[in-house]
Amino acid sequence: MGYRQGYYHYHVFHTLVVTFSNWQGCVWIMNYYQNKYPNYALTKRRIVSELLAVVILIFIIVIIHCILLNILYGAPFKWQNIPHFMTTNALITLFAGVFYESRYFFERWNETFVETQRLRRQTTQSQLEVLKNQVNPHFLFNSLNTLLTLIPEDKQTAKKFTRKLGAVYQYILQYQNQELTTLDQEFNFIKSYLFLQQMRFGENLKARIEIDREYQAYQIVPLSLQMLVENAIKHNVVSSARPLYIDISNQGENLVVSNNLQLKSVRQMVAKNSTKIGLKNIQNRYRFFTQSPIEINAKNDCFEVKIPLLLPKEAAKPVVESLTTFVL
């Protein structure tokens, strides 16, 4: 054959080295592209990139292998042997690739499962926190106090107030364990809630709702509107000298809740045990359904929260009216 003595021993040793190089190279490529394209949506791009990189790696290793055999042992360098060597190395690399991709998918699935369970627990905890905050002695006390004032003065308004109060608590009890509700259902609920607050604050509280009807079948997290309205009332001065204006509208597939900024003093906030738990609650609950962020903007005279509307299971049918407007 003309090969130098020891060729076959070296060939065995070098085959092991080549196999190890292929394996380690494949591992490095997998790790690199798994870090570069970690998202599930980028799986196709990651695998294609890995395949191209692995083919280039195999070609380089095979060429180096053949050159070393030629230099050290006089083995002839034949291009027609390259496909055979590449096929052999490809099988080794394929095994390594399948192993590490499978392990990666399992790890990602496990991380997703753990995160899903964590978010579900957090969502449940948030829902309990919402119920605790809404069915609280302060809100009920203020509502009953307002009702007692209305009964001797205006029995018709007192009856309406009672119906609205019942509707608010019925909605809270009905949807506290629901993950999502339609914007239309939340809209009807917030009208009742705003009516109760307007009866309490009178002309000191103004509210306007203007929603495109085409989005009323879209979905949001239950009680999220109520929490934002409650936040606005809780954190700002509401008086005849400084009325509070709350505006609820949509900007395309986003719901925007804004109010004029006239914050209470630190002492008042501490007395009311005020925290930012309401906004954190909404952010945590929305994170379970969408990657679109909740935008919070505080300017000199305006506070604004923008919530993404979630696509309905079925598209809403078009209606004649373009806008729904409700003003308090």
C-alpha positions as CSV (number, residue, x, y, z in Angstrom):
1,M,0.0,0.0,0.0
2,G,3.0,2.3,0.5
3,Y,1.8,3.6,3.8
4,R,4.3,4.2,6.5
5,Q,4.6,1.7,9.4
6,G,2.2,2.5,12.2
7,Y,-0.4,4.0,9.9
8,Y,-3.2,1.8,11.1
9,H,-2.4,2.4,14.8
10,Y,-2.4,6.1,14.2
11,H,-5.6,5.8,12.1
12,V,-7.4,4.3,15.1
13,F,-6.0,6.9,17.5
14,H,-6.8,9.7,15.0
15,T,-10.3,8.4,14.5
16,L,-10.9,8.7,18.2
17,V,-9.5,12.2,18.2
18,V,-11.7,13.2,15.2
19,T,-14.7,11.7,16.9
20,F,-14.0,13.6,20.1
21,S,-13.4,16.8,18.0
22,N,-16.7,16.4,16.2
23,W,-18.5,15.8,19.5
24,Q,-17.0,18.8,21.3
25,G,-17.4,21.0,18.2
26,C,-21.0,20.0,18.0
27,V,-21.5,20.8,21.7
28,W,-20.0,24.2,21.3
29,I,-22.1,25.0,18.3
30,M,-25.3,23.8,20.0
31,N,-24.5,25.9,23.1
32,Y,-23.7,29.0,21.1
33,Y,-26.9,28.9,19.0
34,Q,-29.1,27.9,22.0
35,N,-27.9,31.0,23.8
36,K,-28.2,33.1,20.6
37,Y,-31.7,31.9,19.7
38,P,-33.3,30.8,23.0
39,N,-36.9,31.4,22.2
40,Y,-39.3,28.7,20.9
41,A,-40.3,31.0,18.0
42,L,-36.7,30.9,16.8
43,T,-36.3,27.1,16.9
44,K,-36.2,26.8,13.0
45,R,-33.6,29.5,12.7
46,R,-31.5,27.9,15.5
47,I,-31.6,24.4,14.0
48,V,-30.8,25.7,10.4
49,S,-27.9,27.7,11.8
50,E,-26.6,24.7,13.8
51,L,-26.8,22.4,10.7
52,L,-24.9,24.8,8.5
53,A,-22.2,25.3,11.2
54,V,-21.9,21.6,11.8
55,V,-21.5,20.9,8.1
56,I,-18.7,23.5,7.9
57,L,-17.1,22.0,11.0
58,I,-17.2,18.4,9.6
59,F,-15.7,19.6,6.3
60,I,-12.8,21.4,8.1
61,I,-12.1,18.4,10.4
62,V,-12.2,15.9,7.5
63,I,-9.8,18.0,5.4
64,I,-7.4,18.4,8.4
65,H,-7.7,14.6,9.0
66,C,-6.8,13.7,5.4
67,I,-3.9,16.2,5.3
68,L,-2.4,14.9,8.5
69,L,-2.7,11.3,7.2
70,N,-0.9,12.3,4.0
71,I,1.9,14.2,5.8
72,L,2.6,11.8,8.6
73,Y,1.9,8.4,6.9
74,G,1.9,9.1,3.1
75,A,-1.8,8.2,2.8
76,P,-3.0,9.6,-0.6
77,F,-5.2,12.7,-0.4
78,K,-8.2,11.9,-2.6
79,W,-11.1,14.3,-2.9
80,Q,-13.4,11.4,-3.8
81,N,-12.9,10.0,-0.3
82,I,-14.2,13.3,1.3
83,P,-17.9,12.4,1.0
84,H,-17.3,9.0,2.7
85,F,-15.4,10.6,5.6
86,M,-18.0,13.4,5.9
87,T,-20.8,10.8,6.0
88,T,-19.1,8.9,8.8
89,N,-18.5,12.1,10.8
90,A,-22.0,13.3,10.1
91,L,-23.5,10.2,11.7
92,I,-21.4,10.8,14.8
93,T,-22.3,14.5,14.9
94,L,-26.0,13.7,14.2
95,F,-26.1,11.5,17.3
96,A,-24.5,14.3,19.4
97,G,-26.8,16.9,17.9
98,V,-29.9,14.9,18.6
99,F,-28.8,14.2,22.1
100,Y,-28.0,17.8,23.0
101,E,-31.1,19.3,21.2
102,S,-33.3,16.8,23.0
103,R,-31.7,17.7,26.3
104,Y,-32.1,21.4,25.5
105,F,-35.8,21.0,24.6
106,F,-36.4,19.0,27.8
107,E,-34.7,21.7,29.9
108,R,-36.7,24.5,28.2
109,W,-39.9,22.5,28.6
110,N,-39.2,22.0,32.3
111,E,-38.3,25.7,32.8
112,T,-41.6,26.6,31.0
113,F,-43.6,24.2,33.1
114,V,-42.1,25.5,36.4
115,E,-42.6,29.1,35.3
116,T,-46.2,28.3,34.2
117,Q,-46.9,26.8,37.6
118,R,-45.3,29.7,39.4
119,L,-47.4,32.2,37.4
120,R,-50.6,30.2,38.0
121,R,-49.9,30.3,41.7
122,Q,-49.1,34.0,41.5
123,T,-52.3,34.6,39.5
124,T,-54.3,32.8,42.1
125,Q,-52.7,34.7,44.9
126,S,-53.3,38.0,42.9
127,Q,-56.9,37.1,42.5
128,L,-57.3,36.4,46.2
129,E,-55.5,39.8,46.8
130,V,-57.9,41.5,44.4
131,L,-61.0,40.0,46.2
132,K,-59.5,41.0,49.6
133,N,-58.9,44.5,48.3
134,Q,-62.3,44.9,46.7
135,V,-64.5,43.3,49.3
136,N,-62.9,45.4,52.0
137,P,-64.4,47.2,54.9
138,H,-63.5,50.7,53.6
139,F,-65.3,50.3,50.2
140,L,-68.3,48.6,51.8
141,F,-68.4,51.2,54.7
142,N,-68.2,54.1,52.2
143,S,-70.9,52.6,50.0
144,L,-73.3,51.9,52.9
145,N,-72.7,55.3,54.3
146,T,-73.6,56.9,51.0
147,L,-76.7,54.7,50.8
148,L,-77.8,55.8,54.2
149,T,-77.5,59.4,53.1
150,L,-79.5,58.8,50.0
151,I,-82.4,56.8,51.5
152,P,-84.1,59.8,53.2
153,E,-83.3,62.3,50.5
154,D,-83.8,60.4,47.2
155,K,-85.3,56.9,47.4
156,Q,-85.2,56.3,43.6
157,T,-81.5,57.1,43.5
158,A,-81.0,54.9,46.6
159,K,-82.7,52.0,44.8
160,K,-80.4,52.5,41.8
161,F,-77.4,52.8,44.1
162,T,-78.4,49.5,45.7
163,R,-78.7,47.8,42.3
164,K,-75.3,49.1,41.2
165,L,-73.7,48.0,44.4
166,G,-75.2,44.5,44.0
167,A,-74.0,44.4,40.4
168,V,-70.4,45.3,41.5
169,Y,-70.2,42.5,44.1
170,Q,-71.9,40.1,41.7
171,Y,-69.3,40.7,39.1
172,I,-66.5,40.5,41.6
173,L,-67.7,37.1,42.9
174,Q,-68.5,35.8,39.4
175,Y,-65.1,36.7,37.8
176,Q,-62.7,36.6,40.7
177,N,-61.5,33.1,39.6
178,Q,-61.8,33.7,35.8
179,E,-58.5,34.3,34.0
180,L,-60.0,36.6,31.4
181,T,-63.2,38.6,30.6
182,T,-64.4,40.5,27.6
183,L,-63.9,44.3,27.5
184,D,-67.7,44.6,27.1
185,Q,-68.3,42.8,30.4
186,E,-65.6,44.8,32.2
187,F,-67.0,48.0,30.7
188,N,-70.5,47.3,32.1
189,F,-68.9,46.5,35.5
190,I,-66.8,49.7,35.6
191,K,-69.9,51.8,34.8
192,S,-71.5,50.5,38.0
193,Y,-68.4,51.0,40.0
194,L,-67.9,54.5,38.7
195,F,-71.6,55.3,39.5
196,L,-71.0,54.3,43.2
197,Q,-67.8,56.4,43.4
198,Q,-69.6,59.4,41.7
199,M,-72.4,59.2,44.3
200,R,-69.7,59.4,47.0
201,F,-67.6,62.2,45.5
202,G,-70.3,64.0,43.5
203,E,-69.0,66.6,41.1
204,N,-65.5,66.2,42.4
205,L,-65.1,63.1,40.3
206,K,-65.4,63.1,36.6
207,A,-65.1,60.1,34.3
208,R,-65.2,59.5,30.6
209,I,-65.2,56.2,28.8
210,E,-64.8,56.0,25.0
211,I,-64.2,52.6,23.5
212,D,-64.4,51.5,19.8
213,R,-67.1,48.9,19.6
214,E,-65.0,46.7,17.4
215,Y,-62.7,45.9,20.4
216,Q,-65.5,45.1,22.9
217,A,-65.1,41.4,22.2
218,Y,-61.4,41.6,23.0
219,Q,-60.3,40.3,26.4
220,I,-58.7,41.7,29.5
221,V,-57.9,40.5,33.0
222,P,-61.0,40.8,35.2
223,L,-61.1,43.8,37.6
224,S,-58.0,45.4,36.0
225,L,-60.0,48.5,35.1
226,Q,-61.4,48.7,38.6
227,M,-57.9,48.5,40.1
228,L,-56.7,51.3,37.9
229,V,-59.7,53.5,38.8
230,E,-59.3,52.7,42.5
231,N,-55.6,53.5,42.2
232,A,-56.4,56.9,40.7
233,I,-58.9,57.8,43.5
234,K,-56.7,56.4,46.2
235,H,-53.5,58.2,45.3
236,N,-54.9,61.6,44.2
237,V,-56.8,64.5,45.8
238,V,-60.5,64.5,45.0
239,S,-62.1,67.8,46.1
240,S,-64.3,70.6,44.8
241,A,-61.1,72.8,44.4
242,R,-59.2,70.0,42.7
243,P,-61.6,67.6,40.8
244,L,-60.2,64.3,39.6
245,Y,-60.7,63.5,35.9
246,I,-60.5,59.9,34.8
247,D,-60.4,59.0,31.1
248,I,-60.7,55.4,29.8
249,S,-60.2,54.9,26.0
250,N,-58.5,52.7,23.5
251,Q,-55.6,53.3,21.2
252,G,-56.0,50.5,18.7
253,E,-55.5,47.2,20.6
254,N,-54.5,49.0,23.8
255,L,-56.7,50.2,26.6
256,V,-55.6,53.5,28.1
257,V,-56.6,54.7,31.6
258,S,-55.4,58.2,32.5
259,N,-56.1,60.8,35.2
260,N,-54.9,64.3,36.1
261,L,-52.0,64.0,38.5
262,Q,-52.6,65.6,41.9
263,L,-51.0,63.2,44.4
264,K,-51.9,63.2,48.1
265,S,-49.3,63.9,50.7
266,V,-46.9,61.2,52.0
267,R,-48.6,61.3,55.3
268,Q,-52.0,60.6,53.7
269,M,-50.6,57.8,51.7
270,V,-49.1,56.1,54.7
271,A,-52.3,56.5,56.7
272,K,-54.1,54.7,53.9
273,N,-51.4,52.0,53.8
274,S,-50.9,52.9,50.1
275,T,-48.5,50.8,48.0
276,K,-47.9,50.0,44.4
277,I,-49.3,46.5,44.8
278,G,-52.2,47.2,42.5
279,L,-50.1,47.9,39.4
280,K,-47.7,45.0,40.2
281,N,-50.8,42.8,40.6
282,I,-52.0,43.7,37.1
283,Q,-48.5,43.4,35.6
284,N,-48.0,39.9,37.1
285,R,-51.4,38.7,35.9
286,Y,-50.9,40.0,32.3
287,R,-47.5,38.5,32.1
288,F,-49.2,35.1,32.0
289,F,-51.1,35.9,28.8
290,T,-48.9,38.1,26.7
291,Q,-45.4,39.4,26.2
292,S,-46.7,42.8,25.4
293,P,-45.7,45.1,28.3
294,I,-48.0,47.3,30.4
295,E,-46.9,50.8,29.9
296,I,-46.9,53.2,32.8
297,N,-46.2,56.9,32.1
298,A,-46.2,59.6,34.7
299,K,-45.9,63.2,33.5
300,N,-46.1,66.5,35.3
301,D,-49.9,66.7,35.2
302,C,-51.0,63.3,33.9
303,F,-50.7,59.6,35.0
304,E,-51.4,57.1,32.2
305,V,-51.5,53.3,32.1
306,K,-51.7,51.4,28.8
307,I,-52.9,47.8,28.9
308,P,-52.7,45.5,25.8
309,L,-56.1,44.1,24.8
310,L,-56.0,40.3,24.1
311,L,-57.4,38.9,20.9
312,P,-60.8,37.2,21.3
313,K,-61.2,33.5,20.6
314,E,-63.5,34.6,17.7
315,A,-63.4,37.9,15.9
316,A,-66.1,40.3,16.9
317,K,-68.8,41.0,14.3
318,P,-68.8,44.6,13.0
319,V,-71.5,46.9,14.2
320,V,-72.9,50.1,13.0
321,E,-71.8,52.3,15.9
322,S,-68.2,53.2,15.9
323,L,-67.9,54.4,19.5
324,T,-69.3,53.7,22.9
325,T,-69.1,56.8,25.2
326,F,-70.0,57.0,28.8
327,V,-69.5,60.1,30.8
328,L,-69.9,60.7,34.5
